[in-house]
Protein backbone atom coordinates (compact mmCIF):
# COMPACT_ATOMS: atom_id res chain seq x y z
CA UNK A 1 0.00 0.00 0.00
CA UNK A 2 1.38 3.39 -0.95
CA UNK A 3 0.46 6.32 1.25
CA UNK A 4 -0.10 9.62 -0.51
CA UNK A 5 -0.86 11.53 2.66
CA UNK A 6 -0.85 14.99 1.17
CA UNK A 7 -4.35 16.41 1.41
CA UNK A 8 -3.01 18.98 3.85
CA UNK A 9 0.31 19.92 5.43
CA UNK A 10 1.39 17.59 8.23
CA UNK A 11 4.41 18.55 10.24
CA UNK A 12 6.11 15.83 12.31
CA UNK A 13 8.25 17.87 14.46
CA UNK A 14 13.65 17.22 7.45
CA UNK A 15 21.07 15.51 0.91
CA UNK A 16 20.11 14.49 -2.17
CA UNK A 17 22.28 11.42 -1.69
CA UNK A 18 22.59 9.07 -4.62
CA UNK A 19 18.96 8.63 -5.61
CA UNK A 20 19.92 7.70 -9.15
CA UNK A 21 19.10 11.31 -10.04
CA UNK A 22 20.89 13.51 -12.52
CA UNK A 23 21.04 16.65 -10.43
CA UNK A 24 22.49 19.80 -11.91
CA UNK A 25 25.33 19.29 -14.42
CA UNK A 26 28.66 19.81 -12.70
CA UNK A 27 27.21 19.22 -9.23
CA UNK A 28 27.22 16.04 -7.20
CA UNK A 29 24.08 14.79 -5.52
CA UNK A 30 25.71 13.18 -2.54
CA UNK A 31 27.75 10.17 -1.57
CA UNK A 32 25.31 7.63 -0.18
CA UNK A 33 25.34 4.11 -1.54
CA UNK A 34 22.43 3.32 -3.84
CA UNK A 35 21.32 0.63 -1.39
CA UNK A 36 20.78 3.40 1.15
CA UNK A 37 19.02 5.78 -1.15
CA UNK A 38 15.68 5.48 0.62
CA UNK A 39 14.32 5.53 4.12
CA UNK A 40 13.80 2.02 5.46
CA UNK A 41 11.12 1.14 7.99
CA UNK A 42 12.67 -0.03 11.28
CA UNK A 43 11.83 -3.44 12.66
CA UNK A 44 8.50 -3.44 14.49
CA UNK A 45 10.13 -5.03 17.54
CA UNK A 46 12.67 -2.22 17.99
CA UNK A 47 10.83 0.98 17.13
CA UNK A 48 11.77 3.12 20.14
CA UNK A 49 14.87 5.31 19.90
CA UNK A 50 16.74 4.15 16.88
CA UNK A 51 20.17 4.51 15.30
CA UNK A 52 21.88 7.86 15.45
CA UNK A 53 19.77 9.31 18.28
CA UNK A 54 22.56 10.17 20.72
CA UNK A 55 24.77 11.60 17.98
CA UNK A 56 22.11 13.80 16.39
CA UNK A 57 20.87 14.87 19.83
CA UNK A 58 24.40 15.97 20.78
CA UNK A 59 24.75 17.78 17.47
CA UNK A 60 21.58 19.78 18.17
CA UNK A 61 22.70 20.63 21.72
CA UNK A 62 26.20 21.71 20.73
CA UNK A 63 26.99 25.35 21.64
CA UNK A 64 23.53 26.01 23.11
CA UNK A 65 25.17 26.63 26.50
CA UNK A 66 27.16 29.47 24.92
CA UNK A 67 24.09 30.94 23.23
CA UNK A 68 22.18 30.83 26.50
CA UNK A 69 25.04 32.36 28.50
CA UNK A 70 25.20 35.27 26.05
CA UNK A 71 21.75 36.31 27.26
CA UNK A 72 22.47 35.66 30.94
CA UNK A 73 19.93 32.87 31.04
CA UNK A 74 19.91 30.16 33.68
CA UNK A 75 22.66 31.43 35.93
CA UNK A 76 24.36 29.45 38.69
CA UNK A 77 21.75 30.35 41.34
CA UNK A 78 18.92 29.18 39.05
CA UNK A 79 20.67 25.90 38.31
CA UNK A 80 21.52 25.31 41.96
CA UNK A 81 17.91 25.50 43.12
CA UNK A 82 16.23 23.81 40.14
CA UNK A 83 18.76 21.14 39.14
CA UNK A 84 18.33 22.48 35.63
CA UNK A 85 20.66 20.43 33.37
CA UNK A 86 21.52 23.34 31.11
CA UNK A 87 20.01 24.53 27.84
CA UNK A 88 19.17 21.96 25.19
CA UNK A 89 17.16 21.99 21.98
CA UNK A 90 13.93 21.18 23.81
CA UNK A 91 14.22 24.00 26.36
CA UNK A 92 15.91 26.58 24.14
CA UNK A 93 14.51 30.07 24.61
CA UNK A 94 13.29 32.42 21.90
CA UNK A 95 16.59 34.32 22.22
CA UNK A 96 18.66 31.19 21.70
CA UNK A 97 16.63 29.99 18.73
CA UNK A 98 16.82 33.43 17.11
CA UNK A 99 20.59 33.54 17.63
CA UNK A 100 21.03 30.13 16.03
CA UNK A 101 19.09 31.31 12.96
CA UNK A 102 21.12 34.52 12.71
CA UNK A 103 24.33 32.50 12.74
CA UNK A 104 22.99 30.22 10.00
CA UNK A 105 22.23 33.24 7.81
CA UNK A 106 25.70 34.64 8.49
CA UNK A 107 27.35 31.32 7.64
CA UNK A 108 25.48 31.00 4.36
CA UNK A 109 26.31 34.49 3.11
CA UNK A 110 30.07 33.94 3.11
CA UNK A 111 32.29 31.67 1.03
CA UNK A 112 32.03 28.95 -0.03
CA UNK A 113 28.24 29.48 -0.16
CA UNK A 114 27.91 33.22 -0.88
CA UNK A 115 24.13 33.14 -0.53
CA UNK A 116 22.14 36.34 -0.73
CA UNK A 117 21.58 37.28 2.91
CA UNK A 118 17.99 38.39 2.40
CA UNK A 119 17.15 35.23 0.48
CA UNK A 120 18.59 32.95 3.18
CA UNK A 121 16.67 34.85 5.86
CA UNK A 122 13.53 34.63 3.75
CA UNK A 123 13.88 30.87 3.29
CA UNK A 124 14.32 30.30 7.01
CA UNK A 125 11.38 32.50 7.98
CA UNK A 126 9.01 31.29 5.26
CA UNK A 127 9.58 27.65 6.23
CA UNK A 128 8.69 28.50 9.83
CA UNK A 129 5.28 29.75 8.72
CA UNK A 130 4.57 27.41 5.81
CA UNK A 131 6.48 24.63 4.07
CA UNK A 132 3.95 24.36 1.23
CA UNK A 133 0.29 25.35 1.35
CA UNK A 134 -0.27 28.34 -0.93
CA UNK A 135 2.86 30.27 -0.05
CA UNK A 136 4.76 31.41 -3.16
CA UNK A 137 8.10 31.54 -1.36
CA UNK A 138 7.78 28.04 0.10
CA UNK A 139 6.55 26.49 -3.13
CA UNK A 140 9.39 28.20 -5.02
CA UNK A 141 11.79 26.62 -2.55
CA UNK A 142 10.23 23.18 -3.08
CA UNK A 143 10.35 23.58 -6.86
CA UNK A 144 14.01 24.64 -6.73
CA UNK A 145 14.91 21.60 -4.62
CA UNK A 146 13.04 19.36 -7.04
CA UNK A 147 15.01 20.74 -9.97
CA UNK A 148 18.39 20.99 -8.26
CA UNK A 149 18.35 17.42 -6.95
CA UNK A 150 16.02 15.84 -9.52
CA UNK A 151 13.56 14.83 -6.80
CA UNK A 152 9.91 14.63 -7.96
CA UNK A 153 7.22 17.01 -6.78
CA UNK A 154 4.33 15.19 -5.13
CA UNK A 155 0.96 15.29 -6.87
CA UNK A 156 -0.32 17.46 -4.01
CA UNK A 157 2.49 19.99 -4.43
CA UNK A 158 2.01 20.08 -8.19
CA UNK A 159 -1.67 20.88 -7.71
CA UNK A 160 -0.82 23.68 -5.29
CA UNK A 161 1.59 25.17 -7.82
CA UNK A 162 -0.95 24.89 -10.63
CA UNK A 163 -3.61 26.60 -8.52
CA UNK A 164 -1.28 29.50 -7.76
CA UNK A 165 -0.26 29.80 -11.39
CA UNK A 166 -3.86 30.60 -12.26
CA UNK A 167 -3.55 33.81 -10.25
CA UNK A 168 0.17 34.64 -10.48
CA UNK A 169 1.29 33.02 -13.72
CA UNK A 170 4.55 31.10 -13.66
CA UNK A 171 5.61 32.75 -10.38
CA UNK A 172 8.73 30.62 -9.99
CA UNK A 173 10.30 31.28 -13.39
CA UNK A 174 8.96 34.83 -13.53
CA UNK A 175 10.75 35.72 -10.30
CA UNK A 176 7.54 36.92 -8.64
CA UNK A 177 9.15 36.41 -5.22
CA UNK A 178 12.00 38.75 -6.17
CA UNK A 179 14.47 35.93 -6.79
CA UNK A 180 15.33 33.95 -9.91
CA UNK A 181 15.28 30.15 -10.24
CA UNK A 182 19.10 30.16 -10.37
CA UNK A 183 19.24 32.07 -7.09
CA UNK A 184 16.88 29.58 -5.46
CA UNK A 185 18.79 26.61 -6.81
CA UNK A 186 22.11 27.98 -5.62
CA UNK A 187 20.49 28.65 -2.25
CA UNK A 188 19.17 25.13 -1.77
CA UNK A 189 22.49 23.66 -2.89
CA UNK A 190 24.25 25.83 -0.30
CA UNK A 191 21.89 24.79 2.49
CA UNK A 192 22.36 21.13 1.66
CA UNK A 193 26.15 21.36 1.47
CA UNK A 194 26.32 23.33 4.72
CA UNK A 195 24.15 20.70 6.40
CA UNK A 196 26.22 17.78 5.16
CA UNK A 197 29.50 19.52 6.05
CA UNK A 198 28.42 20.20 9.63
CA UNK A 199 27.04 16.70 10.11
CA UNK A 200 30.29 15.22 8.85
CA UNK A 201 32.26 17.49 11.18
CA UNK A 202 30.07 16.13 14.00
CA UNK A 203 31.28 12.62 13.17
CA UNK A 204 28.60 11.34 10.79
CA UNK A 205 29.36 9.72 7.48
CA UNK A 206 27.00 10.04 4.51
CA UNK A 207 25.83 6.44 4.91
CA UNK A 208 25.20 6.52 8.67
CA UNK A 209 21.54 5.95 9.52
CA UNK A 210 19.31 8.00 11.80
CA UNK A 211 15.74 7.25 12.84
CA UNK A 212 13.15 9.95 12.19
CA UNK A 213 9.52 10.29 13.25
CA UNK A 214 6.41 12.03 11.98
CA UNK A 215 2.97 12.60 13.49
CA UNK A 216 0.00 12.71 11.11
CA UNK A 217 -3.76 12.86 11.53
CA UNK A 218 -6.87 12.41 9.42
CA UNK A 219 -10.49 13.40 9.22
CA UNK A 220 -12.97 10.55 8.97
CA UNK A 221 -13.17 10.51 5.20
CA UNK A 222 -9.36 10.68 4.81
CA UNK A 223 -8.35 7.95 7.27
CA UNK A 224 -6.28 5.29 5.42
CA UNK A 225 -6.84 2.84 8.30
CA UNK A 226 -3.23 1.96 8.96
CA UNK A 227 -2.22 -0.89 11.25
CA UNK A 228 0.20 -0.50 14.14
CA UNK A 229 3.43 -2.40 13.51
CA UNK A 230 2.89 -2.57 9.74
CA UNK A 231 5.12 -0.96 7.08
CA UNK A 232 3.93 1.08 4.12
CA UNK A 233 5.43 2.85 1.15
CA UNK A 234 5.47 6.58 1.78
CA UNK A 235 4.54 9.11 -0.91
CA UNK A 236 5.70 12.42 0.55
CA UNK A 237 6.74 15.90 -0.51
CA UNK A 238 10.03 16.96 -2.09
CA UNK A 239 11.23 18.15 1.31
CA UNK A 240 9.20 17.70 4.45
CA UNK A 241 9.52 17.92 8.23
CA UNK A 242 10.37 14.95 10.40
CA UNK A 243 11.87 14.83 13.89
CA UNK A 244 14.54 12.70 15.49
CA UNK A 245 12.48 12.89 18.71
CA UNK A 246 9.67 10.36 19.07
CA UNK A 247 7.75 12.43 21.63
CA UNK A 248 7.70 15.51 19.42
CA UNK A 249 6.08 13.48 16.65
CA UNK A 250 3.52 12.12 19.12
CA UNK A 251 2.61 15.66 20.15
CA UNK A 252 1.95 16.57 16.53
CA UNK A 253 -0.14 13.47 16.04
CA UNK A 254 -2.55 14.65 18.72
CA UNK A 255 -2.81 18.40 18.18
CA UNK A 256 -5.96 18.84 16.05
CA UNK A 257 -9.60 18.45 17.01
CA UNK A 258 -12.27 16.68 14.95
CA UNK A 259 -9.79 14.03 13.97
CA UNK A 260 -10.73 10.39 13.85
CA UNK A 261 -7.29 8.83 13.73
CA UNK A 262 -3.74 9.92 14.41
CA UNK A 263 -0.60 7.99 13.57
CA UNK A 264 3.08 8.09 14.52
CA UNK A 265 5.39 6.93 11.73
CA UNK A 266 9.11 6.19 11.76
CA UNK A 267 11.85 5.26 9.32
CA UNK A 268 15.62 5.03 9.19
CA UNK A 269 17.32 7.29 6.64
CA UNK A 270 20.95 7.88 5.63
CA UNK A 271 22.55 11.15 6.70
CA UNK A 272 22.94 12.04 3.03
CA UNK A 273 19.13 12.21 2.73
CA UNK A 274 18.89 15.10 5.20
CA UNK A 275 18.45 18.37 3.32
CA UNK A 276 18.56 20.62 6.39
CA UNK A 277 18.50 20.63 10.17
CA UNK A 278 17.40 23.30 12.62
CA UNK A 279 21.11 23.95 13.26
CA UNK A 280 22.13 24.35 9.58
CA UNK A 281 19.17 25.83 7.69
CA UNK A 282 15.36 25.94 7.90
CA UNK A 283 13.83 23.95 10.74
CA UNK A 284 12.57 24.40 14.30
CA UNK A 285 15.14 23.76 17.03
CA UNK A 286 12.62 23.05 19.80
CA UNK A 287 10.97 20.39 17.61
CA UNK A 288 14.21 18.51 16.81
CA UNK A 289 13.29 19.14 13.19
CA UNK A 290 15.05 17.56 10.24
CA UNK A 291 14.07 18.39 6.67
CA UNK A 292 14.36 15.29 4.52
CA UNK A 293 13.56 14.26 0.97
CA UNK A 294 10.11 12.69 1.24
CA UNK A 295 9.19 11.84 -2.34
CA UNK A 296 11.91 9.31 -3.16
CA UNK A 297 10.11 6.10 -2.26
CA UNK A 298 10.63 5.77 1.48
CA UNK A 299 9.13 2.98 3.57
CA UNK A 300 7.61 3.87 6.95
CA UNK A 301 6.59 1.92 10.01
CA UNK A 302 3.38 2.72 11.91
CA UNK A 303 4.64 3.09 15.47
CA UNK A 304 1.35 3.99 17.08
CA UNK A 305 -2.32 4.63 16.36
CA UNK A 306 -4.54 6.98 18.42
Long-range contacts (C-beta under 8 A, 24 or more apart in sequence): 1-224, 1-232, 1-233, 2-232, 2-233, 2-234, 2-235, 3-224, 3-226, 3-232, 3-233, 3-234, 3-235, 3-300, 4-154, 4-155, 4-156, 4-235, 5-216, 5-218, 5-224, 5-234, 5-235, 5-236, 6-154, 6-155, 6-156, 6-157, 6-235, 6-236, 6-237, 7-156, 7-222, 9-130, 9-131, 9-132, 9-133, 10-214, 10-215, 10-216, 10-217, 10-252, 11-131, 11-241, 11-252, 12-212, 12-213, 12-214, 12-215, 12-216, 12-241, 12-242, 12-243, 12-248, 12-249, 12-252, 12-253, 12-265, 13-214, 13-241, 13-242, 13-243, 13-248, 13-249, 13-252, 13-283, 13-284, 13-287, 13-288, 13-289, 13-290, 14-212, 14-239, 14-240, 14-241, 14-242, 14-274, 14-275, 14-276, 14-277, 14-283, 14-289, 14-290, 14-291, 14-292, 14-294, 15-149, 15-192, 15-195, 15-196, 15-272, 15-273, 15-274, 15-275, 15-276, 15-292, 15-293, 16-148, 16-149, 16-150, 16-151, 16-192, 16-272, 16-273, 16-275, 16-293, 17-206, 17-270, 17-272, 17-273, 17-293, 18-272, 19-149, 19-150, 19-151, 19-293, 19-296, 21-149, 21-150, 21-151, 22-150, 23-148, 23-149, 23-150, 24-147, 24-148, 24-185, 24-189, 27-148, 27-189, 29-149, 29-150, 30-196, 30-206, 30-272, 30-273, 31-206, 31-207, 31-272, 32-206, 32-207, 32-270, 32-271, 32-272, 32-273, 33-207, 36-207, 36-209, 36-270, 36-272, 37-270, 37-273, 37-296, 38-269, 38-273, 38-296, 38-297, 38-298, 38-299, 39-212, 39-234, 39-267, 39-268, 39-269, 39-273, 39-292, 39-298, 39-299, 39-300, 40-209, 40-267, 40-268, 40-269, 40-298, 40-299, 41-231, 41-232, 41-266, 41-267, 41-268, 41-299, 41-300, 41-301, 42-211, 42-266, 42-267, 42-268, 42-301, 44-229, 44-230, 44-231, 44-301, 47-266, 47-301, 47-303, 48-246, 49-211, 49-246, 50-209, 50-210, 50-211, 50-266, 50-268, 51-208, 51-209, 51-210, 51-211, 51-268, 52-204, 52-208, 52-209, 52-210, 52-211, 52-244, 52-271, 53-210, 53-211, 53-244, 55-202, 55-203, 55-204, 55-208, 55-210, 56-210, 56-244, 56-290, 57-89, 57-244, 57-288, 58-202, 59-198, 59-199, 59-202, 59-277, 59-279, 60-88, 60-89, 60-244, 60-277, 60-278, 60-279, 60-285, 60-288, 61-87, 61-88, 61-89, 62-202, 62-279, 64-88, 64-89, 64-92, 64-96, 67-92, 67-95, 67-96, 67-99, 67-100, 68-92, 68-93, 68-96, 70-99, 71-95, 71-96, 71-99, 89-278, 89-285, 89-286, 89-288, 90-245, 90-286, 90-288, 91-286, 92-285, 92-286, 96-285, 97-284, 97-285, 97-286, 100-278, 100-279, 100-285, 104-194, 104-279, 104-280, 104-281, 107-194, 108-187, 108-190, 108-191, 108-194, 108-281, 112-193, 113-190, 113-193, 113-194, 114-190, 115-186, 115-187, 115-190, 116-179, 116-183, 116-187, 119-179, 119-183, 119-184, 119-187, 120-187, 120-190, 120-191, 122-177, 123-187, 123-191, 123-281, 123-282, 124-281, 124-282, 127-282, 127-283, 127-291, 128-282, 128-284, 131-237, 131-239, 131-240, 131-241, 132-156, 132-157, 132-160, 132-237, 133-160, 134-160, 134-163, 134-164, 136-164, 136-168, 136-171, 136-176, 136-177, 137-177, 139-164, 139-171, 139-172, 140-171, 140-172, 140-177, 140-179, 140-184, 141-184, 141-188, 141-239, 142-237, 142-238, 142-239, 143-172, 143-181, 143-184, 143-238, 144-172, 144-181, 144-184, 144-185, 144-187, 144-188, 145-188, 145-238, 145-239, 145-275, 146-238, 147-181, 147-185, 148-185, 148-188, 148-189, 149-188, 149-192, 149-293, 151-238, 151-239, 151-293, 151-295, 151-296, 152-238, 152-295, 152-296, 153-237, 153-238, 153-295, 154-235, 154-236, 154-237, 154-238, 154-294, 154-295, 156-237, 157-237, 157-238, 188-275, 191-275, 191-276, 191-280, 191-281, 191-282, 192-275, 192-276, 194-280, 194-281, 195-274, 195-275, 195-276, 195-277, 195-280, 195-281, 196-271, 196-272, 196-274, 198-277, 198-279, 198-280, 199-271, 199-274, 199-277, 199-280, 204-271, 205-271, 206-270, 206-271, 206-272, 207-270, 207-271, 207-272, 208-270, 208-271, 209-268, 209-269, 209-270, 209-271, 210-244, 210-268, 210-269, 210-271, 210-274, 210-290, 211-244, 211-266, 211-267, 211-268, 212-242, 212-243, 212-244, 212-266, 212-267, 212-268, 212-269, 212-290, 212-292, 213-242, 213-243, 213-244, 213-245, 213-246, 213-248, 213-249, 213-250, 213-264, 213-265, 213-266, 213-303, 214-240, 214-241, 214-242, 214-243, 214-249, 214-252, 214-264, 214-265, 214-266, 214-300, 215-248, 215-249, 215-250, 215-251, 215-252, 215-253, 215-254, 215-255, 215-262, 215-263, 215-264, 215-265, 216-252, 216-253, 216-262, 216-263, 216-265, 217-253, 217-254, 217-255, 217-256, 217-259, 217-261, 217-262, 217-263, 218-259, 218-260, 218-261, 218-262, 218-263, 219-258, 219-259, 219-260, 220-260, 223-260, 223-261, 225-261, 226-261, 226-263, 226-302, 226-305, 227-302, 227-305, 228-302, 228-303, 228-304, 228-305, 229-301, 229-302, 230-301, 230-302, 231-299, 231-300, 231-301, 231-302, 232-299, 232-300, 232-302, 233-297, 233-298, 233-299, 233-300, 234-265, 234-267, 234-294, 234-297, 234-298, 234-299, 234-300, 235-295, 236-294, 236-295, 236-298, 237-294, 237-295, 238-293, 238-294, 238-295, 239-275, 239-276, 239-291, 239-292, 239-293, 239-294, 240-291, 240-292, 240-294, 241-283, 241-287, 241-289, 241-290, 241-291, 242-289, 242-290, 242-291, 242-292, 243-287, 243-288, 243-289, 243-290, 244-288, 244-290, 245-287, 245-288, 246-303, 248-287, 248-288, 250-304, 253-304, 253-306, 254-306, 261-305, 261-306, 262-305, 262-306, 263-302, 263-303, 263-304, 263-305, 263-306, 264-302, 264-303, 264-304, 265-300, 265-301, 265-302, 265-303, 266-300, 266-301, 266-303, 267-298, 267-299, 267-300, 267-301, 269-298
